[in-house]
């Protein structure tokens, strides 16, 4: 497939001021949209912290095996990913504001209902289906849509900041939810998660505008002469748009390489470490609140690492960045089993620092490669790539739980994840796009020249 719609990729290098159209503005509205998007992702991120904190309390109260609880998380992760391309298509058809407001309500309801559950299928229904569909609409497809519509200059940097919002949400919620679960029961943590998602809805209805043309302006950093009017909305059914986009993207090699590597990303982060780090640490005698604090520190360093990755993506070949990220992640996972103990020590803190910097640093370069290869269809294509991320996460969440149930320890799960990360690094190197030197002013946001074709 030819690398088309290069205007959306190459515009990232424009650093000029926004085109004024309604008098002087001290702050371009794009930044307010970015702020509300950041807060929206944080509000939805409360649930991302919930499974790791509540798995042990649910196991203790109901006697459900870890594999059953991990299965509910697995369903959530699958729908979280599969909903992404369809929600991106819905945003094209209905607008960002409507889709996100409904999604936040779904997350709130699905987080609250489990406080009355008595059977494991109810956990699967609430955590897996309802919350999975809601969080899927606020996944990285939202980041790709917002940055694609509202930013030309600083697009990679803003992508990194919005991606870091998930880690920020983890940082904000994880220690708090762990404290609530330990001192007031797991139901109080579920109520707090529900309230956080619902609180963001008024902000979305107030400031999350659908497109710069709604305000009669152009995107931040758009060159002079850029039309204010937005492209026509798709007229077909959103589901058909999502499926047609997948069918065309699936004919290209770059899609499968990105999807495969991103599946490993999901398996080694959300699915494995995000879901099973706290139970694994608890197996070695570490208090749940201490393990939750360590995982929250991963979120602290992830904010720094992801924003820095976004900055690098504007300057360095994204394929090189991805290969480096996956290789370093592999090494840290191979070392992790030897670091667990009944207390926090320096070596574990070093792992937290290292792993945190690499947690979701893969997102900005992956989005950049999608945008370079697929132009205006990039948000939906990335939605499908992100779906593979969540399929990998779901497989790891379920698989690691089964490993723990049958072998009594998580050791094998860490080693398998490390080997998969090495395979992902090879996949990223195999993406065949030509490169320009980093100093070239004509370099696109993918590190590729404008003319060559993506395989």
C-alpha positions as a printed NumPy array, in Angstrom:
array([[  0.   ,   0.   ,   0.   ],
       [  1.38 ,   3.414,  -0.916],
       [  2.067,   5.836,   1.848],
       [ -0.736,   8.301,   1.143],
       [ -2.061,  11.427,   2.734],
       [  1.425,  12.584,   3.6  ],
       [  0.126,  15.998,   4.457],
       [ -1.127,  14.729,   7.833],
       [  2.256,  13.206,   8.667],
       [  4.646,  15.797,   7.351],
       [  2.734,  18.629,   9.009],
       [  4.221,  17.557,  12.34 ],
       [  7.389,  19.446,  11.479],
       [  5.583,  22.78 ,  11.21 ],
       [  6.343,  24.872,  14.237],
       [  4.597,  28.099,  13.272],
       [  1.827,  29.742,  15.285],
       [ -1.817,  28.776,  14.751],
       [ -3.788,  30.589,  12.108],
       [ -5.892,  33.24 ,  13.833],
       [ -9.455,  33.458,  12.598],
       [-11.46 ,  34.977,  15.417],
       [ -9.16 ,  37.609,  16.851],
       [ -6.049,  37.119,  19.026],
       [ -6.094,  34.2  ,  21.428],
       [ -3.726,  33.736,  24.312],
       [ -4.285,  29.972,  24.403],
       [ -5.278,  28.002,  21.328],
       [ -8.471,  25.979,  22.031],
       [ -6.593,  22.832,  21.012],
       [ -4.815,  22.936,  24.353],
       [ -8.123,  23.045,  26.248],
       [ -9.3  ,  20.044,  24.253],
       [ -6.052,  18.287,  25.168],
       [ -6.542,  19.105,  28.872],
       [-10.095,  17.711,  28.919],
       [ -8.942,  14.624,  27.001],
       [ -6.186,  14.156,  29.575],
       [ -8.69 ,  14.383,  32.446],
       [-11.086,  12.041,  30.633],
       [ -8.443,   9.357,  30.293],
       [ -7.524,   9.814,  33.956],
       [-11.176,   9.412,  34.953],
       [-11.435,   6.187,  32.992],
       [ -8.051,   5.015,  34.284],
       [ -9.515,   4.455,  37.732],
       [-10.781,   1.091,  36.56 ],
       [ -7.395,   0.171,  35.119],
       [ -6.094,   0.207,  38.695],
       [ -9.023,  -1.78 ,  40.086],
       [ -8.304,  -5.41 ,  39.048],
       [ -4.789,  -5.537,  40.472],
       [ -6.009,  -4.141,  43.807],
       [ -9.208,  -6.202,  44.098],
       [ -8.134,  -9.626,  42.815],
       [ -6.946, -10.848,  46.216],
       [ -9.947,  -9.427,  48.188],
       [-12.373, -11.018,  45.71 ],
       [-10.497, -14.319,  45.933],
       [-10.633, -14.191,  49.734],
       [-14.332, -13.272,  49.972],
       [-15.856, -15.437,  47.245],
       [-13.253, -18.203,  46.959],
       [-13.045, -17.768,  43.173],
       [ -9.781, -19.012,  41.607],
       [ -7.385, -16.41 ,  40.262],
       [ -8.009, -17.859,  36.806],
       [-11.724, -16.986,  37.062],
       [-11.068, -13.411,  38.19 ],
       [ -8.321, -13.093,  35.591],
       [-10.853, -14.321,  33.038],
       [-13.141, -11.377,  33.849],
       [-10.196,  -9.038,  33.365],
       [ -9.395, -10.863,  30.14 ],
       [-12.904, -10.211,  28.748],
       [-12.517,  -6.558,  29.699],
       [ -9.196,  -6.279,  27.914],
       [-10.548,  -7.956,  24.773],
       [-13.53 ,  -5.604,  24.542],
       [-11.328,  -2.674,  25.535],
       [ -9.338,  -3.372,  22.4  ],
       [-12.109,  -4.455,  20.028],
       [-14.222,  -1.41 ,  20.894],
       [-11.403,   0.957,  19.916],
       [-11.735,   0.882,  16.086],
       [-15.534,   0.999,  16.26 ],
       [-15.475,   3.907,  18.7  ],
       [-13.028,   5.731,  16.388],
       [-15.488,   5.202,  13.545],
       [-18.332,   6.43 ,  15.777],
       [-16.337,   9.57 ,  16.553],
       [-16.003,  10.193,  12.826],
       [-19.759,   9.754,  12.394],
       [-21.273,  11.174,  15.617],
       [-18.515,  13.305,  17.105],
       [-16.068,  12.895,  19.971],
       [-18.207,  14.55 ,  22.633],
       [-21.24 ,  12.255,  22.427],
       [-19.223,   9.043,  22.256],
       [-16.997,   9.886,  25.223],
       [-19.842,  11.088,  27.458],
       [-21.738,   7.806,  26.959],
       [-18.535,   5.797,  27.482],
       [-17.856,   7.456,  30.84 ],
       [-21.37 ,   6.612,  32.025],
       [-20.815,   2.962,  31.032],
       [-17.567,   2.83 ,  33.017],
       [-19.29 ,   4.358,  36.038],
       [-22.209,   1.904,  35.954],
       [-20.008,  -1.141,  35.309],
       [-17.716,  -0.224,  38.189],
       [-20.582,   0.298,  40.649],
       [-22.785,  -2.748,  39.999],
       [-20.282,  -5.385,  41.274],
       [-20.787,  -4.23 ,  44.877],
       [-24.046,  -6.25 ,  44.796],
       [-22.78 ,  -9.316,  42.902],
       [-22.918, -12.863,  44.26 ],
       [-21.797, -14.948,  41.234],
       [-18.66 , -14.877,  39.108],
       [-20.647, -14.387,  35.872],
       [-21.81 , -11.04 ,  37.24 ],
       [-18.189,  -9.975,  37.566],
       [-17.61 , -10.96 ,  33.941],
       [-20.709,  -8.991,  32.876],
       [-19.754,  -5.807,  34.747],
       [-15.958,  -5.772,  34.606],
       [-15.691,  -7.548,  31.3  ],
       [-18.547,  -6.393,  29.056],
       [-19.911,  -3.079,  30.391],
       [-16.629,  -1.518,  31.513],
       [-14.752,  -3.073,  28.593],
       [-16.988,  -1.33 ,  26.082],
       [-16.816,   1.98 ,  27.956],
       [-13.054,   2.063,  28.398],
       [-12.557,   0.929,  24.798],
       [-14.027,   4.22 ,  23.594],
       [-11.421,   6.1  ,  25.661],
       [ -8.433,   4.047,  24.61 ],
       [ -5.514,   5.194,  22.499],
       [ -7.879,   5.578,  19.533],
       [ -9.177,   8.695,  21.279],
       [ -5.615,  10.   ,  21.524],
       [ -5.036,   9.404,  17.809],
       [ -8.322,  11.135,  16.918],
       [ -7.757,  14.208,  19.094],
       [ -4.145,  14.745,  18.065],
       [ -4.966,  14.144,  14.4  ],
       [ -7.767,  16.719,  14.376],
       [ -6.489,  19.401,  16.731],
       [ -2.683,  19.401,  16.349],
       [ -0.216,  19.773,  13.522],
       [  2.735,  21.195,  15.433],
       [  3.763,  19.322,  18.61 ],
       [  1.659,  16.329,  17.616],
       [  4.139,  13.736,  18.859],
       [  4.644,  15.56 ,  22.153],
       [  0.891,  15.888,  22.778],
       [  0.453,  12.206,  21.902],
       [  2.993,  11.35 ,  24.576],
       [  1.294,  13.566,  27.166],
       [ -2.171,  12.131,  26.504],
       [ -0.807,   8.595,  26.522],
       [  0.776,   9.324,  29.887],
       [ -2.677,  10.21 ,  31.239],
       [ -3.373,   6.531,  31.782],
       [ -0.281,   6.221,  33.929],
       [ -1.222,   9.402,  35.757],
       [ -4.593,   7.866,  36.528],
       [ -2.829,   4.803,  37.85 ],
       [ -0.636,   7.031,  40.014],
       [ -3.653,   8.915,  41.374],
       [ -5.944,   5.943,  41.983],
       [ -3.811,   2.919,  42.778],
       [ -2.527,   3.778,  46.277],
       [ -5.888,   5.32 ,  47.183],
       [ -7.868,   2.299,  46.003],
       [ -5.472,  -0.063,  47.787],
       [ -5.925,   1.917,  51.003],
       [ -9.708,   1.906,  50.645],
       [ -9.777,  -1.834,  49.977],
       [ -7.539,  -2.541,  52.971],
       [ -9.34 ,  -0.294,  55.47 ],
       [-12.937,  -0.051,  54.238],
       [-13.41 ,  -3.104,  52.017],
       [-13.188,  -3.608,  48.298],
       [-16.702,  -2.217,  47.707],
       [-15.598,   1.26 ,  48.774],
       [-12.862,   1.118,  46.123],
       [-15.432,   0.154,  43.477],
       [-17.639,   3.107,  44.469],
       [-14.693,   5.514,  44.219],
       [-13.866,   4.24 ,  40.724],
       [-17.483,   4.744,  39.638],
       [-17.61 ,   8.294,  41.004],
       [-14.347,   9.291,  39.301],
       [-15.628,   8.329,  35.855],
       [-18.933,  10.133,  36.344],
       [-17.248,  13.328,  37.553],
       [-15.559,  13.914,  34.192],
       [-18.8  ,  13.922,  32.149],
       [-19.588,  17.653,  32.681],
       [-16.09 ,  18.608,  31.503],
       [-16.553,  16.566,  28.342],
       [-19.879,  18.236,  27.566],
       [-18.343,  21.663,  28.187],
       [-14.958,  21.664,  26.432],
       [-14.321,  18.502,  24.392],
       [-15.175,  20.059,  21.031],
       [-15.393,  17.735,  18.073],
       [-13.272,  19.616,  15.527],
       [-11.491,  22.999,  15.149],
       [-14.059,  24.009,  12.513],
       [-16.719,  24.036,  15.244],
       [-14.974,  27.12 ,  16.631],
       [-14.15 ,  28.553,  13.197],
       [-10.397,  27.945,  13.508],
       [ -7.75 ,  25.568,  12.205],
       [ -5.681,  23.029,  14.121],
       [ -2.798,  24.208,  16.264],
       [  0.244,  24.819,  14.069],
       [ -1.65 ,  24.489,  10.77 ],
       [  0.127,  26.343,   7.934],
       [ -1.302,  29.536,   6.519],
       [ -4.015,  28.925,   3.97 ],
       [ -5.297,  25.719,   5.588],
       [ -9.087,  25.516,   5.083],
       [-11.132,  25.991,   8.233],
       [-13.896,  23.635,   7.099],
       [-13.524,  20.03 ,   8.204],
       [-13.581,  17.151,   5.709],
       [-17.059,  15.695,   5.076],
       [-18.207,  13.2  ,   7.687],
       [-18.418,   9.567,   6.549],
       [-21.963,   8.701,   5.492],
       [-21.806,   4.927,   5.918],
       [-22.518,   2.901,   9.015],
       [-19.678,   3.288,  11.577],
       [-19.288,  -0.479,  11.93 ],
       [-18.928,  -0.865,   8.167],
       [-16.38 ,   1.958,   8.086],
       [-14.322,   0.224,  10.791],
       [-14.471,  -3.166,   9.072],
       [-13.68 ,  -1.744,   5.612],
       [-10.674,   0.085,   7.041],
       [ -9.426,  -3.14 ,   8.604],
       [ -9.877,  -5.034,   5.346],
       [ -7.741,  -2.553,   3.426],
       [ -5.085,  -2.209,   6.144],
       [ -4.809,  -5.985,   6.556],
       [ -3.486,  -6.216,   2.988],
       [ -0.298,  -4.433,   4.056],
       [  2.695,  -5.942,   5.796],
       [  3.237,  -2.93 ,   8.043],
       [ -0.179,  -3.459,   9.669],
       [  0.633,  -7.002,  10.76 ],
       [  4.052,  -6.024,  12.075],
       [  2.57 ,  -3.171,  14.094],
       [ -0.321,  -5.319,  15.311],
       [  1.971,  -8.184,  16.3  ],
       [  4.423,  -6.031,  18.2  ],
       [  1.644,  -4.101,  19.917],
       [  0.007,  -7.358,  21.015],
       [  3.249,  -8.152,  22.846],
       [  3.163,  -4.668,  24.363],
       [ -0.271,  -5.357,  25.833],
       [  0.705,  -8.801,  27.068],
       [  3.774,  -7.507,  28.89 ],
       [  2.106,  -4.451,  30.505],
       [ -1.66 ,  -4.343,  31.161],
       [ -2.195,  -8.078,  30.934],
       [  0.742,  -9.321,  32.982],
       [  2.337,  -6.657,  35.16 ],
       [ -0.742,  -4.449,  35.528],
       [ -2.97 ,  -7.375,  36.526],
       [ -0.658,  -9.829,  38.289],
       [  2.225,  -7.822,  39.798],
       [  0.388,  -7.2  ,  43.082],
       [ -0.763, -10.841,  43.545],
       [  2.743, -12.049,  42.637],
       [  4.328,  -9.741,  45.194],
       [  1.732, -10.885,  47.744],
       [  2.797, -14.502,  47.082],
       [  6.257, -13.538,  48.32 ],
       [  4.921, -11.972,  51.53 ],
       [  4.825,  -8.335,  50.44 ],
       [  1.801,  -6.396,  51.79 ],
       [ -0.755,  -5.456,  49.147],
       [ -0.468,  -1.748,  49.927],
       [  3.315,  -1.87 ,  49.457],
       [  2.979,  -3.681,  46.125],
       [  0.321,  -1.19 ,  45.021],
       [  2.682,   1.638,  45.904],
       [  5.397,   0.076,  43.736],
       [  2.994,  -0.259,  40.818],
       [  1.977,   3.358,  41.319],
       [  5.648,   4.333,  41.073],
       [  5.689,   2.594,  37.698],
       [  3.   ,   5.111,  36.768],
       [  5.119,   8.012,  38.   ],
       [  8.078,   7.097,  35.832],
       [  5.788,   6.156,  32.954],
       [  4.606,   9.772,  32.753],
       [  8.192,  10.914,  32.248],
       [  9.057,   8.091,  29.857],
       [  5.988,   8.479,  27.662],
       [  6.238,  12.25 ,  27.318],
       [  9.927,  11.907,  26.499],
       [  9.047,   9.201,  23.976],
       [  6.582,  11.586,  22.323],
       [  9.306,  14.217,  22.097],
       [ 11.71 ,  11.672,  20.603],
       [  9.085,  10.514,  18.103],
       [  9.111,  13.975,  16.525],
       [ 12.87 ,  13.573,  15.972],
       [ 13.943,   9.91 ,  15.749],
       [ 12.899,   7.013,  13.511],
       [ 10.   ,   5.393,  15.425],
       [ 11.122,   1.89 ,  14.39 ],
       [ 14.41 ,   2.345,  16.198],
       [ 12.617,   3.628,  19.278],
       [ 10.261,   0.649,  19.326],
       [ 13.05 ,  -1.888,  18.911],
       [ 14.95 ,  -0.317,  21.801],
       [ 11.879,  -0.178,  24.045],
       [ 10.955,  -3.828,  23.553],
       [ 14.53 ,  -5.051,  23.997],
       [ 14.943,  -3.173,  27.277],
       [ 11.566,  -4.414,  28.493],
       [ 12.591,  -8.   ,  27.77 ],
       [ 15.683,  -7.68 ,  29.934],
       [ 13.722,  -6.26 ,  32.859],
       [ 11.13 ,  -9.066,  32.732],
       [ 13.813, -11.749,  32.721],
       [ 15.196, -10.236,  35.939],
       [ 11.89 ,  -9.656,  37.731],
       [ 11.356, -13.154,  39.278],
       [ 14.589, -12.831,  41.224],
       [ 13.578,  -9.438,  42.646],
       [ 10.424, -10.381,  44.556],
       [ 10.694, -10.51 ,  48.357],
       [  8.609,  -9.77 ,  51.439],
       [  9.773,  -6.157,  51.581],
       [ 10.719,  -3.322,  49.276],
       [ 14.433,  -3.14 ,  48.416],
       [ 16.748,  -1.221,  46.126],
       [ 16.806,  -3.76 ,  43.286],
       [ 13.004,  -3.778,  43.049],
       [ 12.962,   0.024,  43.047],
       [ 15.447,  -0.06 ,  40.179],
       [ 13.1  ,  -2.365,  38.262],
       [ 10.176,  -0.015,  38.935],
       [ 12.17 ,   2.944,  37.619],
       [ 13.378,   1.128,  34.535],
       [ 10.107,  -0.579,  33.695],
       [  8.104,   2.564,  34.363],
       [ 10.059,   4.611,  31.84 ],
       [  9.275,   1.935,  29.238],
       [  5.653,   1.121,  30.206],
       [  3.686,   2.771,  27.377],
       [  6.514,   4.622,  25.666],
       [  5.663,   2.436,  22.657],
       [  2.423,   4.318,  21.927],
       [  3.688,   7.599,  20.353],
       [  5.985,   5.902,  17.797],
       [  3.304,   3.308,  16.963],
       [  0.712,   6.035,  16.314],
       [  3.272,   7.932,  14.217],
       [  3.884,   4.892,  12.013],
       [  0.138,   4.382,  11.578],
       [ -0.346,   8.02 ,  10.638],
       [  2.512,   7.88 ,   8.156],
       [  1.225,   4.757,   6.433],
       [ -2.527,   5.363,   6.506],
       [ -3.09 ,   9.135,   6.585],
       [ -6.626,  10.201,   7.505],
       [ -7.594,   6.591,   8.244],
       [ -4.866,   6.357,  10.896],
       [ -7.157,   6.695,  13.966],
       [ -9.296,   3.751,  12.87 ],
       [ -6.288,   1.702,  11.75 ],
       [ -4.601,   2.394,  15.068],
       [ -7.823,   1.332,  16.741],
       [ -7.362,  -2.101,  15.172],
       [ -3.68 ,  -2.139,  16.106],
       [ -4.716,  -1.262,  19.641],
       [ -7.251,  -4.106,  19.529],
       [ -4.321,  -6.467,  19.025],
       [ -2.669,  -4.827,  22.048],
       [ -5.659,  -5.733,  24.164],
       [ -5.939,  -9.252,  22.757],
       [ -2.361,  -9.78 ,  23.858],
       [ -3.177,  -8.271,  27.25 ],
       [ -6.214, -10.513,  27.621],
       [ -4.209, -13.62 ,  26.772],
       [ -1.572, -12.68 ,  29.345],
       [ -4.137, -11.847,  32.059],
       [ -5.802, -15.228,  31.629],
       [ -2.627, -17.203,  30.94 ],
       [ -0.705, -15.845,  33.915],
       [ -3.637, -16.61 ,  36.208],
       [ -3.715, -20.209,  34.943],
       [  0.064, -20.509,  35.351],
       [ -0.298, -19.361,  38.956],
       [ -3.175, -21.797,  39.636],
       [ -1.357, -24.827,  38.171],
       [  2.295, -24.156,  39.067],
       [  1.85 , -22.157,  42.257],
       [  4.022, -19.282,  41.012],
       [  4.171, -16.719,  38.212],
       [  7.802, -17.355,  37.217],
       [  7.086, -18.964,  33.845],
       [  4.782, -16.094,  32.879],
       [  7.547, -13.498,  33.356],
       [ 10.02 , -15.48 ,  31.224],
       [  7.55 , -16.045,  28.386],
       [  6.708, -12.336,  28.314],
       [ 10.404, -11.441,  28.102],
       [ 10.911, -13.758,  25.124],
       [  7.895, -12.241,  23.353],
       [  9.339,  -8.75 ,  23.835],
       [ 12.507,  -9.802,  22.018],
       [ 10.338, -11.069,  19.129],
       [  8.495,  -7.721,  19.071],
       [ 11.801,  -5.867,  18.725],
       [ 12.598,  -7.931,  15.633],
       [  9.157,  -7.162,  14.164],
       [  9.691,  -3.429,  14.562],
       [ 13.043,  -3.548,  12.784],
       [ 11.35 ,  -5.456,   9.942],
       [  8.981,  -2.56 ,   9.155],
       [ 10.345,  -1.501,   5.773],
       [ 10.112,   2.245,   5.338],
       [ 12.991,   4.367,   4.1  ],
       [ 14.547,   6.828,   6.522],
       [ 15.922,  10.34 ,   6.375],
       [ 18.536,  11.692,   8.712],
       [ 17.105,  13.039,  11.936],
       [ 18.257,  16.536,  11.   ],
       [ 16.318,  16.609,   7.749],
       [ 13.641,  19.332,   7.788],
       [ 11.487,  17.197,   5.454],
       [ 11.399,  14.244,   7.778],
       [  7.888,  12.961,   8.545],
       [  6.64 ,  11.868,  11.933],
       [  7.385,   8.261,  11.076],
       [ 11.007,   8.757,  10.199],
       [ 10.159,   7.879,   6.595],
       [ 10.54 ,   9.758,   3.352],
       [  7.405,  10.934,   1.613],
       [  7.85 ,   8.919,  -1.576],
       [  8.683,   5.277,  -0.748],
       [  5.92 ,   2.752,  -0.282],
       [  5.097,   0.867,   2.888],
       [  5.033,  -2.834,   2.332]])
